[in-house]
Amino acid sequence: MSANSFGQLFRFTTWGESHGPAIGCVVDGAPPRLPLRESDIQHWLDRRRPGQSRYTTQRQEPDQVKILSGVFEGLTTGTPISLQIENVDQREKDYGELKDRFRPGHADYTYWAKYGIRDYRGGGRSSARETASRVAAGAIARKVLEHGLGAVTIRGALVRIGPHAIDRSRWDWNAVEDNPFWSPDPAAAKIWAEYLDGVRKSGSSAGAVIEVVASGVPAGLGAPIYGKLDADIAAAMMGINAVKGVEIGAGFAAAALSGEENADEMRMEGGKVSFLSNNAGGILGGISTGQDIVVRFAVKPTSSILNNRRSVTAGGENVEISTKGRHDPCVGIRAVPVGEAMLAVVLADHFLRHRAQVG
């Protein structure tokens, strides 16, 4: 299977399956002499870890990371950093009925059609379990950004679950860590709790929209034409499990604006360029402007649901299928730290590419 790596100068490769003995990644391109300990990575993994509320899968995984290479006496050596996370709560029996059946909306059929074989235990490589490795790589990317650029802040929040969106006038970053939904609007979190209780009890699932913002990114990262910063961000977010749409800045709403409304006007303030709006989401011509980089992505409803759906078998029979086991009623909730990690990876990669070209 190809295409398991992401990035150019800062590059990571993930490995492992949902119900195999372990998952992990190899990070290549991290500069030497960066302070790095397992606790630096564990902090971010703990935010993504399953089983922390009734609104996520009840699979109990500690997601304890081990650094196997690339670090000596607490500092990176410049060699590949290998990370391992053991799987300790597999339940293969939950998936026995799926051995020859394809779950609608899942990657079961496409994997089988491409490779002629698939790991039906929780989806194997197509499982959201793989995203823990991305969060681990993102933790190292944050270290690269901290060392090279200083105060870059990357924060994510859930802005919609199903039909219920937040009220942006109540946006409070401090509220994000105080509810199980990463909501910046405490009132929306209460609505989502009631809504998802109903979704979960009905055996169904719901989609979500996540917004990730990077502050403190200087102007100049990215490149025109085929090295656009926003193109790489879009690829990073689109590569997350279950993501079906990505937008930067005003995104699709920009199509309804006039040229005057959409243009981010500029003025000089304190000897520096200042923008009067940020419809571009902090990126113009594929290059960062120095404003906040703003990206949103849409996550579809979890494909594994209890309610019967029509499908087929590998032998060509028509069947009905119900997916038992432990599944997120809204997989988008745990996608917030994954989106943060992928944005960190892209920014670290582009920082190293920028430094290599222009110093």
C-alpha positions in Angstrom: 0.0 0.0 0.0 1.5 3.3 -1.1 0.8 6.9 0.0 1.3 6.5 3.8 3.6 9.6 4.0 2.8 13.3 4.2 5.0 16.4 3.8 8.3 17.3 2.1 11.1 18.5 4.4 9.0 17.8 7.5 7.6 14.4 6.6 5.9 11.7 8.5 4.8 8.1 7.7 2.1 6.3 9.7 1.8 2.6 10.1 -0.4 0.0 11.8 -4.1 -1.0 11.9 -7.0 -0.3 14.2 -7.0 -3.8 15.8 -3.3 -4.7 15.2 -0.8 -4.8 18.1 0.2 -1.2 17.7 0.1 1.9 15.6 2.7 4.6 15.1 4.7 6.9 12.8 8.1 7.8 11.7 8.9 11.6 11.6 11.7 12.7 9.4 13.1 16.2 8.9 12.9 17.5 12.5 16.0 19.6 13.1 18.5 18.4 15.7 18.8 19.7 19.3 15.0 20.3 19.8 14.0 19.4 23.4 11.6 16.5 23.1 10.2 14.0 25.6 7.4 11.6 25.5 5.3 13.9 27.8 5.5 16.6 25.1 3.7 14.3 22.7 1.4 12.6 25.3 -0.3 15.9 26.2 -1.7 16.2 22.7 -2.6 12.5 22.4 -4.6 12.8 25.6 -6.8 15.4 24.1 -7.7 13.0 21.2 -8.0 9.8 23.3 -11.3 7.9 22.9 -13.7 7.1 25.8 -13.5 10.4 27.5 -17.3 11.2 27.3 -20.5 9.4 26.3 -20.4 11.3 23.0 -17.3 9.4 21.7 -16.5 5.7 21.2 -16.1 3.8 24.5 -13.0 2.0 23.3 -10.5 2.4 26.2 -7.1 3.2 24.8 -4.5 5.0 27.0 -2.7 6.0 23.8 0.6 5.8 25.6 3.4 6.9 23.2 6.9 5.5 23.2 9.9 7.2 21.5 11.9 4.4 19.8 14.5 6.5 18.0 15.7 10.0 17.0 16.0 11.4 20.5 19.1 11.3 22.8 19.3 12.8 26.3 16.1 14.7 25.7 17.1 16.3 22.4 16.3 15.4 18.8 19.3 14.1 16.9 18.2 15.1 13.4 17.6 11.4 12.5 14.1 9.8 12.0 12.0 9.9 15.1 10.0 6.6 15.5 6.9 6.6 17.7 4.8 3.7 18.9 1.3 3.6 20.4 0.1 0.2 21.6 -3.5 -1.0 21.0 -4.7 -2.5 24.2 -8.5 -2.7 23.8 -9.2 -4.6 20.6 -12.5 -6.5 20.2 -12.2 -8.4 17.0 -15.4 -10.3 17.7 -17.4 -7.1 17.1 -16.4 -7.3 13.5 -16.9 -11.0 12.7 -20.1 -10.4 10.8 -18.4 -7.8 8.6 -15.8 -10.2 7.2 -17.6 -10.5 3.8 -20.0 -7.6 4.0 -19.4 -4.0 3.1 -20.6 -1.2 5.4 -22.3 1.6 3.4 -20.5 4.9 3.6 -17.3 3.2 4.7 -14.1 2.3 2.8 -14.7 -1.4 3.0 -15.8 -1.9 -0.6 -13.1 0.4 -2.1 -10.3 -1.2 -0.2 -11.5 -4.6 -1.3 -11.9 -3.4 -4.9 -8.4 -2.0 -5.0 -6.4 -4.5 -3.1 -8.5 -7.7 -3.2 -8.0 -8.0 0.6 -9.0 -5.9 3.5 -8.7 -5.8 7.3 -12.3 -5.9 8.4 -11.4 -5.4 12.1 -12.6 -1.9 12.7 -11.6 -0.8 9.2 -7.9 -1.6 9.5 -5.9 1.4 8.0 -9.1 3.2 7.1 -10.1 3.5 10.8 -10.0 6.8 12.6 -7.7 5.0 15.0 -4.9 5.9 12.6 -5.3 9.6 13.4 -3.5 9.1 16.8 -0.3 8.8 14.8 -1.0 12.1 13.1 -1.5 13.8 16.4 1.8 12.5 17.6 3.5 13.8 14.5 1.8 17.1 15.0 3.2 17.4 18.5 6.7 17.3 17.0 5.7 19.8 14.3 4.7 22.2 17.1 8.2 21.9 18.6 9.7 22.8 15.2 7.4 25.9 15.0 8.2 26.9 18.5 11.9 26.6 17.9 11.9 28.4 14.5 9.1 30.9 14.8 8.4 31.4 18.5 4.8 32.1 19.5 2.7 30.3 17.0 -0.7 29.3 18.5 -2.8 26.6 16.8 -6.3 26.1 18.2 -9.3 24.2 16.9 -13.0 24.3 17.8 -16.2 22.5 16.8 -18.6 25.1 15.1 -21.4 22.8 14.0 -22.9 19.4 14.8 -25.6 18.3 12.5 -28.0 21.2 11.9 -26.9 23.1 15.0 -24.2 25.8 14.6 -22.6 28.0 17.2 -23.4 31.6 17.7 -20.2 33.4 16.7 -21.0 36.4 18.8 -20.5 34.2 21.9 -17.1 32.8 20.7 -14.8 32.2 23.7 -11.6 30.3 23.2 -11.4 29.7 27.0 -14.6 27.7 26.8 -13.3 25.2 24.3 -11.5 23.0 26.9 -14.4 23.2 29.3 -16.9 21.0 27.5 -16.8 17.6 25.7 -17.4 19.1 22.3 -14.5 21.6 22.0 -17.3 24.3 21.6 -16.3 28.0 21.8 -20.0 28.7 22.5 -21.1 27.1 25.9 -24.8 27.5 24.9 -24.2 25.4 21.8 -22.6 22.7 23.8 -25.8 22.2 25.8 -27.8 22.0 22.6 -25.4 19.5 21.1 -25.5 17.3 24.3 -29.3 16.9 24.0 -29.1 16.4 20.3 -26.4 13.8 20.4 -28.1 11.9 23.2 -31.1 11.4 20.8 -28.9 10.5 17.9 -27.0 7.9 19.9 -30.1 6.3 21.4 -31.7 6.1 17.9 -28.7 4.1 16.7 -27.7 6.8 14.2 -24.8 9.4 13.8 -24.2 13.0 13.0 -21.7 15.1 11.1 -19.8 18.2 12.2 -17.7 21.2 11.1 -14.4 22.0 12.7 -12.5 25.3 12.5 -8.8 25.5 13.1 -6.9 28.8 13.5 -3.2 29.4 13.5 -2.1 32.8 15.0 1.5 34.2 15.0 2.4 32.8 11.5 4.6 35.4 9.8 4.1 36.6 6.2 6.0 34.7 3.6 5.3 31.0 4.2 4.2 29.0 1.2 5.0 29.4 -2.5 3.1 30.4 -5.6 1.7 27.9 -8.2 2.4 24.4 -7.1 3.6 24.9 -3.6 0.7 27.0 -2.3 0.3 27.0 1.5 -3.5 26.8 1.3 -3.4 23.9 -1.2 -1.2 21.9 1.2 -3.5 22.8 4.1 -6.5 21.6 2.1 -4.8 18.3 1.2 -3.9 17.8 4.9 -7.5 18.3 6.1 -9.0 16.4 3.2 -6.8 13.5 4.1 -8.3 13.1 7.6 -10.8 10.3 7.9 -14.4 11.1 7.0 -13.6 14.7 5.8 -15.7 15.7 2.8 -15.1 19.4 2.4 -12.5 22.1 3.2 -12.6 25.9 3.0 -10.0 28.6 3.8 -11.1 32.0 5.2 -14.5 33.0 3.8 -14.4 29.8 1.7 -17.6 29.1 -0.3 -19.2 32.2 1.2 -16.8 34.3 -0.8 -18.7 33.4 -4.0 -21.6 35.5 -2.7 -19.5 38.6 -1.9 -18.8 41.5 -4.2 -15.2 42.4 -5.1 -15.3 45.3 -2.7 -16.6 43.1 0.1 -14.1 40.3 -0.5 -11.0 42.4 -0.8 -9.0 42.6 2.4 -8.1 46.2 2.4 -4.7 47.3 3.9 -3.3 50.2 5.9 0.0 51.0 7.5 -0.1 50.9 11.3 3.1 51.3 13.4 5.2 50.9 10.3 3.7 47.5 9.4 1.0 46.4 7.0 -2.4 45.9 8.6 -5.4 44.2 7.1 -8.9 45.5 7.7 -10.5 42.0 7.2 -9.5 38.4 6.6 -11.7 36.9 4.0 -8.5 35.3 2.5 -8.0 33.3 5.7 -4.4 34.5 6.1 -3.2 33.4 2.7 -2.9 35.2 -0.6 -1.4 33.7 -3.7 -0.5 30.6 -1.8 1.7 32.6 0.7 0.8 33.6 4.3 -0.1 37.2 4.9 0.8 37.3 8.6 -2.9 37.3 9.6 -4.6 34.4 11.3 -4.7 31.3 9.1 -8.3 30.1 9.2 -9.4 26.7 7.9 -12.7 24.8 8.3 -13.5 21.2 7.3 -16.7 19.2 7.3 -16.8 15.6 8.7 -19.5 13.3 7.5 -21.7 11.3 9.9 -20.0 8.2 11.3 -20.5 5.3 8.8 -20.8 2.6 11.5 -24.3 2.8 12.8 -26.7 0.3 14.5 -29.7 1.0 12.1 -30.0 -1.5 9.2 -28.7 -0.3 5.9 -28.8 -2.1 2.5 -25.5 -3.4 1.2 -23.8 -6.3 -0.6 -21.3 -9.0 0.1 -18.0 -9.9 -1.5 -19.9 -12.8 -3.1 -22.4 -10.5 -4.8 -25.4 -11.0 -2.5 -27.8 -8.3 -1.4 -27.9 -8.0 2.4 -28.9 -5.7 5.2 -26.2 -4.7 7.6 -26.1 -3.2 11.2 -22.7 -2.3 12.7 -22.4 -3.4 16.3 -19.5 -2.4 18.6 -18.2 0.9 20.0 -18.5 3.8 17.6 -18.6 7.6 17.8 -22.1 9.0 17.3 -20.2 12.1 15.9 -16.6 11.3 14.9 -16.1 15.0 14.2 -15.7 15.6 17.9 -12.3 13.9 18.1 -11.3 15.4 14.8 -10.5 18.8 16.5 -7.0 17.8 17.8 -6.4 15.9 14.5 -7.1 19.1 12.5 -4.8 21.1 14.8 -2.0 18.5 14.3 -2.3 18.5 10.5 -2.2 22.3 10.3 0.9 22.2 12.6 2.5 19.6 10.2 1.9 21.8 7.1 3.2 24.9 8.8 6.4 23.2 10.1 7.0 21.8 6.6 6.5 25.2 4.9 8.7 26.9 7.5 11.6 24.5 6.8 11.0 24.9 3.0 11.0 28.7 3.4 14.2 28.6 5.4 15.9 26.4 2.9 15.1 28.7 0.0 15.4 32.2 1.4 17.2 31.7 4.7 
